[in-house]
Amino acid sequence: TDAKEAVNHFIEELRPSDRANLITFETRVSMSHEFSSDKSSLKSTVGSIQVGGATALYDAIARAASTLRQESGAKIIVFLTDGDDTGSKFSLTDLESMNLSEGIFVYGIGLGRVNTTSLDRLAKATDGTYYPVSSSVDLYTIYDRVINAYYKNYGKNLAKTASMTVRSLPSNMSVIIDGKQKGKTPFKLDGLAPKNATVKVKFNRGEWDCMVDLKAGYRAVVDARESDLGRDILISSMPFGASVFLDGNYVGETPVGLLAKQQKKGLFKKNIQPAVGKLRVPLVPQGRHTLRVVAVPDMAMGLEYEFKFEIKNKERSVNVDLFNNSHKFSDGEGGSKTRDPFDELNNNNDGDSKDPFDELDNF
């Protein structure tokens, strides 16, 4: 048929370094020929293709994009259809949300009376374009236009510029690149200068950021997840006003506030509820961490307490009782340590180089 002859003409125009595969789509999608630069073998497979049945176009595009993801270099999908999609498991909405065309240039050819509205949406979903033709005779020039358009619009620039796609879960989040707001996820940029770029995605709970190495001829794909932001931890202490260190880094002091209740039960015994105010440390990454709380030496003789805890998928709140060398989270998790009584003596003598018996030497 004219359509097969046009495809063979397209294969014949491939450059020596090009490789192509063939995917057929009717009721099901089939890989008719693996990637190859053997033009004779490819054209022989085209001759054996039987046309008819349903049109699983969207499934075929998803399959083609999947095979190309593992390939290096410039990537093109060229599809030919003479009808609407009538048998795919994938929908247009699926293709739009999956961003199947990362680093892939998609060209569609609609033969005869096709649904141009669907092809318009498909072009937008794949960041591609399509050409309608009225008869198979026109296919010869269309295939030439596809190849010429690719090398004219992209081929010359691929080796000089970089591309980037930013996706997020959830989507529709603001994207900031090198301090400038660019759009909402999913977001694509082409023709970028090769460099290291800072990418930020603004979620409701905070900003996700990373450094991206933009390389000439490649598309960088950035996937941001709100769940990767970590969770806040709220910290209070007795006594309050203590310095807090998270994984060895100073993060602030526990707020000074009034005690909710204080009841004496005999000498030196107290039942104390912590102050309402808490130090909030935002977006602590998930995993194990070390928290160290140190009281102001003048107030509490240099008391300090250190323990390990874990951040999972929700905010945590903890009160640290330096007097009793213990901690307790709002979810009931807690712990305590036995304090060495000589620690406080050592703390009290730190920085005091004067021997108390020195004054007796004069007698």
C-alpha positions, 0 to 999 in steps of 0.5 A: 500500500501507499502507507507502507511504501511511505514508511519504507521511504522514511526508513531509507532516509534514516542517517547511518547513525540512526536506529529505529524500531517498529511498533504496530497497534491494532487490538493489541500493541506489538513490537514488530522489530527491535531497534536496528540500523539495518534498513533492509530488515526494517523494510522487510518487517513493514512489508509483513504488517497486516492492517486492520482491527481496532486502534490502540494508539495511546497504548502504542505511544506509551510502549514506544516511550517506554522503549526509548527511555533506556536509549541514549541520544536524540529520541523521536516517535513518529506514529501514523494513524487513520482513525480514533483510538478505540482499544487502549487501556491508556487514556489521553488523561493518562498520557497527560499525567504521566509525562511520557515524552521526557526527552522524546520528540513526538510527531503524529501523522493523521491519515484521512478523516481523523479526529483532529480534536483528539490529535490536538490533545495528544500533541499537547499531552506528549509535547509534540505535533502532528500533520494531517494528510488527506491521502496516503500519496501525501505521506512521502512529503510528510515524512520528509517534513518530520525529519527535516523539522526535527533536525532543523528545530532540535538537532542543531541545538541538542548538542549545545543546550540542555532541557529540564522537566520538573514534576511533583506529587502532588502536582500543580505546585510552583517551580522556582529555578535559580530564584525565578518563578517559572510555572507550575508542575509539571513544567518543561524548559528547553534550550537551557544553557548547560550549568548547575541550577537550583530548583525549588518546588513550593509545597503547602508544607514548605519548599523542596529543593535540589541542585540539577546538573544541566548537560548539553544534549540531555533532559534532566527530569526532577521529581519532587515529592511533598512526602520527602520534605520530612516533618516538624518536631516541637520541643519543650524543656524543663527548665525552659530556655535551654539550647537545642541541638539537632544532629549536632547543629544548633536549632534554637532555644526552648521558649520561656513560658508559665508552668501549667501546674505545679504541685508539691508532694513532699520535700523535693518532689514535684509533679510538673507539666511542661510549658505550653510554648514549644520550639518548632524545628521544621521539615526534619528529614525522615529517619533517625536523629539525635537531639541534645538539650543543654540548660543554661549553666547559671540556671541549672548547673549545666544540665544536658540530655541527649537521645535518639528519635525517629521521624516518620510520616507525621509531626512529633512533639517532645518534652525534655525534663533535664531535672529528671534526665528524661524525655517523653513524646506526645504519642507516649514514647519516651526514655530516661538515663541515669545521671552520673553525680560526678558530671555536675561536679565536673561541669561546675569546675570547668573553666575554674583552674583555681585549686581551693586549697591554694589559699591554705598554702599561705598558712 
